[in-house]
C-alpha cells in the first residue's frame, strides 16, 4: 500500500511541475500588456511603467518564473482582476458553495445510479439495461463537449490563480 502511494506521489510531482510551467507560460504568452490593463485606458506611459515594475514584468523571464513559483509556494496567488481581492480570499469565500454543490451532485448521482445499476445487472439485455448503457455513454460523451464541464475549468485556474496578476 505504501509503495503504491509512493509511486502515485512520484508521478504527481512531474505533473505539478508541468502545470506550474504551463500556467506561467500561458499567462505570459497572452496578447496585450497586463500593466496597461491594470493602469486603465487613461494611464500615461509613466503609470504603466510603474505598474510593470511593481508586478515584476521589467525583470527577465527566468526571474519572473522563480518569483512566480516562490509566490505559489507561499500561497500568494495574487489579486483578482474582477474584484481586486486576493485570489486566496476569493477561493476561501467560494469553496463552501462549490463543495456543497459537488456533494449534492454526488448524492443525486449515487441515488439514481445504484438502483438503476442493480436493475440493469439483474435484467441483462432488457430495455432498462440498454437505456442505462446508452444514457451512461451519452452522458460521458456530452460532458467532454460542453463549455462548463471540468475540462473547461482550466481557463478559470489560469485566470484566477496566477500570482502577481490574473488575466480575464
Steps between C-alpha positions, in 0.01 A plus 500: 500500500775745591685407181194587292458833680869575448476423128192722466676786674804457276276532194320800650819704537581524127134574427498783752822642359353481149182681607702778665717547190206495257298741716792741520566487126132540409462810715809653342417400140155658483473807280492844654686666782369411846654817644304712251184309594555566871579866439180559305431668167584852621841411646816660373826318426644582843206338681521191279875475565447529877245218492730290280777548757265427793387173339854402405447501124816705456707202620631218278258214434697249708497736799125548455459121502694458824294777660184330372595164651608662827164680520318172433703321767404767754130493404506844336279468194484872427188713464192441290446744215124493546482573874848622592497261797773241561426182305551287813217697666280455194562125505431484874172689455378286211624158615205421732243555223708295255539217751127506575413484132749217441364299795141551386590385148675193640203409719251542214713292263546220754129495587417462130792284384500223762135394460520522120830307501348225714191488278711484183726230649208281606332527158782483242392570144176666608386847398619632841850358438517656154360833623759516781782418258390761245442767766839437659681515167314815393566667836872424490524628144298815563702604806818519294333725241319765703665829599422479875650154544802440725733505198408862438588603856865524401415851376377589848818366655718701265292816535442497875797315649798671345732671746572869449216549257200323356377513142133527414 
